[in-house]
Amino acid sequence: MRLKNILIVVKDIERSKQFYHDLFGLEMVLDNDGNMILTEGLVLQDEKIWKRFLEKEIIPENNSCELYFEERNIEAFVQKLEKLYPSIRYVNRLMTHSWGQKVIRFYDLDGNLIEVGTPM
């Protein structure tokens, strides 16, 4: 058995597709009417479909998991983030951990937590 994909819930798939393309270069692999697979195994699912499956409310910014990306030139990434999405909500701006890794954490447009760090 192997982990195939990570699915996140979004309100507007097209807007989220653009967000993940703009910042991380992810491309659409498959668009299946409310379920969109992007490169690197990220799946965007329309919030209405998820609510129908779960029969529960969606809790944005629940801080129980995060998407983690690595970027060598993290300063350039931060500049791109600030330019393209100036109103993004940060958990922490660019910081350096005691072990030397630089990281930034923020929420995507739907409250999914993202961390971008330099490779270890």
C-alpha positions as a Markdown table, in Angstrom:
| # | Residue | x | y | z |
|---|---|---|---|---|
| 1 | Met | 0.0 | 0.0 | 0.0 |
| 2 | Arg | 1.1 | 3.6 | -0.6 |
| 3 | Leu | -0.2 | 7.0 | 0.0 |
| 4 | Lys | -1.5 | 8.3 | -3.3 |
| 5 | Asn | -2.8 | 11.8 | -2.8 |
| 6 | Ile | -3.5 | 14.5 | -0.2 |
| 7 | Leu | -7.0 | 16.2 | -0.5 |
| 8 | Ile | -7.8 | 19.6 | 0.7 |
| 9 | Val | -11.2 | 21.3 | 0.7 |
| 10 | Val | -11.7 | 24.6 | -1.2 |
| 11 | Lys | -14.5 | 26.9 | -1.8 |
| 12 | Asp | -13.5 | 27.9 | -5.4 |
| 13 | Ile | -11.5 | 25.3 | -7.3 |
| 14 | Glu | -10.4 | 27.6 | -10.1 |
| 15 | Arg | -9.2 | 30.2 | -7.7 |
| 16 | Ser | -7.3 | 27.6 | -5.6 |
| 17 | Lys | -5.8 | 26.0 | -8.8 |
| 18 | Gln | -4.5 | 29.4 | -9.7 |
| 19 | Phe | -3.1 | 30.0 | -6.2 |
| 20 | Tyr | -1.2 | 26.6 | -6.2 |
| 21 | His | 0.1 | 27.3 | -9.7 |
| 22 | Asp | 1.2 | 30.8 | -8.9 |
| 23 | Leu | 3.1 | 29.9 | -5.8 |
| 24 | Phe | 4.3 | 26.3 | -6.2 |
| 25 | Gly | 4.1 | 25.7 | -10.0 |
| 26 | Leu | 1.5 | 22.9 | -9.6 |
| 27 | Glu | -0.3 | 22.0 | -12.8 |
| 28 | Met | -3.7 | 20.3 | -13.3 |
| 29 | Val | -3.5 | 16.6 | -14.1 |
| 30 | Leu | -7.3 | 15.9 | -14.0 |
| 31 | Asp | -10.4 | 17.9 | -13.6 |
| 32 | Asn | -13.3 | 15.7 | -12.5 |
| 33 | Asp | -16.2 | 18.0 | -11.8 |
| 34 | Gly | -15.4 | 19.2 | -8.3 |
| 35 | Asn | -12.3 | 17.1 | -7.8 |
| 36 | Met | -9.1 | 18.4 | -9.3 |
| 37 | Ile | -5.8 | 16.5 | -9.2 |
| 38 | Leu | -2.7 | 18.7 | -9.4 |
| 39 | Thr | 0.9 | 17.6 | -9.9 |
| 40 | Glu | 2.7 | 16.4 | -6.7 |
| 41 | Gly | -0.4 | 14.6 | -5.6 |
| 42 | Leu | -2.4 | 17.5 | -4.3 |
| 43 | Val | -6.2 | 17.1 | -4.8 |
| 44 | Leu | -8.6 | 20.1 | -4.5 |
| 45 | Gln | -12.2 | 19.2 | -3.7 |
| 46 | Asp | -15.1 | 21.5 | -3.8 |
| 47 | Glu | -16.4 | 22.2 | -0.3 |
| 48 | Lys | -20.0 | 21.3 | -1.3 |
| 49 | Ile | -19.0 | 17.8 | -2.3 |
| 50 | Trp | -17.0 | 17.3 | 0.9 |
| 51 | Lys | -19.9 | 18.5 | 3.1 |
| 52 | Arg | -22.2 | 16.1 | 1.3 |
| 53 | Phe | -19.8 | 13.2 | 1.9 |
| 54 | Leu | -19.1 | 14.0 | 5.5 |
| 55 | Glu | -22.3 | 15.6 | 6.6 |
| 56 | Lys | -20.3 | 17.9 | 8.8 |
| 57 | Glu | -19.2 | 21.5 | 8.7 |
| 58 | Ile | -15.8 | 22.4 | 7.3 |
| 59 | Ile | -13.4 | 24.0 | 9.9 |
| 60 | Pro | -10.9 | 26.3 | 8.2 |
| 61 | Glu | -7.7 | 27.2 | 10.0 |
| 62 | Asn | -8.1 | 24.1 | 12.3 |
| 63 | Asn | -4.3 | 23.8 | 12.6 |
| 64 | Ser | -4.4 | 20.0 | 12.7 |
| 65 | Cys | -2.2 | 19.5 | 9.6 |
| 66 | Glu | -0.2 | 21.4 | 7.0 |
| 67 | Leu | 1.1 | 21.1 | 3.5 |
| 68 | Tyr | 4.9 | 21.3 | 3.5 |
| 69 | Phe | 7.0 | 22.5 | 0.6 |
| 70 | Glu | 10.7 | 23.1 | 0.3 |
| 71 | Glu | 12.3 | 26.0 | -1.4 |
| 72 | Arg | 16.1 | 26.8 | -1.6 |
| 73 | Asn | 15.5 | 30.5 | -2.4 |
| 74 | Ile | 13.0 | 31.1 | 0.3 |
| 75 | Glu | 13.5 | 34.9 | 0.3 |
| 76 | Ala | 12.5 | 35.0 | -3.4 |
| 77 | Phe | 9.5 | 32.9 | -2.6 |
| 78 | Val | 8.4 | 35.3 | 0.2 |
| 79 | Gln | 8.7 | 38.2 | -2.2 |
| 80 | Lys | 6.5 | 36.4 | -4.7 |
| 81 | Leu | 4.0 | 35.5 | -2.0 |
| 82 | Glu | 3.8 | 39.1 | -0.8 |
| 83 | Lys | 3.5 | 40.5 | -4.4 |
| 84 | Leu | 0.8 | 38.0 | -5.6 |
| 85 | Tyr | -1.2 | 37.6 | -2.4 |
| 86 | Pro | -0.6 | 40.7 | -0.2 |
| 87 | Ser | -3.6 | 39.9 | 2.0 |
| 88 | Ile | -2.5 | 36.3 | 2.9 |
| 89 | Arg | -2.9 | 35.4 | 6.5 |
| 90 | Tyr | 0.4 | 34.4 | 8.2 |
| 91 | Val | 1.0 | 32.1 | 11.1 |
| 92 | Asn | 4.6 | 33.2 | 11.2 |
| 93 | Arg | 6.5 | 35.3 | 8.8 |
| 94 | Leu | 10.0 | 34.1 | 7.6 |
| 95 | Met | 11.9 | 32.9 | 10.6 |
| 96 | Thr | 15.0 | 30.7 | 11.3 |
| 97 | His | 14.7 | 27.7 | 13.6 |
| 98 | Ser | 17.4 | 26.9 | 16.1 |
| 99 | Trp | 18.7 | 24.1 | 13.8 |
| 100 | Gly | 19.2 | 26.7 | 11.0 |
| 101 | Gln | 16.2 | 25.9 | 8.8 |
| 102 | Lys | 14.3 | 29.0 | 7.5 |
| 103 | Val | 10.5 | 28.6 | 7.4 |
| 104 | Ile | 7.3 | 30.6 | 6.7 |
| 105 | Arg | 3.8 | 29.5 | 7.6 |
| 106 | Phe | 0.6 | 30.9 | 6.2 |
| 107 | Tyr | -3.0 | 29.9 | 5.3 |
| 108 | Asp | -4.1 | 29.3 | 1.7 |
| 109 | Leu | -7.3 | 31.1 | 0.5 |
| 110 | Asp | -9.4 | 28.5 | 2.3 |
| 111 | Gly | -7.6 | 28.3 | 5.6 |
| 112 | Asn | -5.4 | 25.3 | 4.8 |
| 113 | Leu | -2.1 | 25.6 | 6.6 |
| 114 | Ile | 1.0 | 25.7 | 4.5 |
| 115 | Glu | 4.7 | 25.7 | 5.5 |
| 116 | Val | 7.5 | 26.5 | 3.2 |
| 117 | Gly | 11.0 | 25.7 | 4.4 |
| 118 | Thr | 14.5 | 25.5 | 3.2 |
| 119 | Pro | 15.8 | 22.0 | 2.6 |
| 120 | Met | 17.5 | 20.3 | 5.5 |
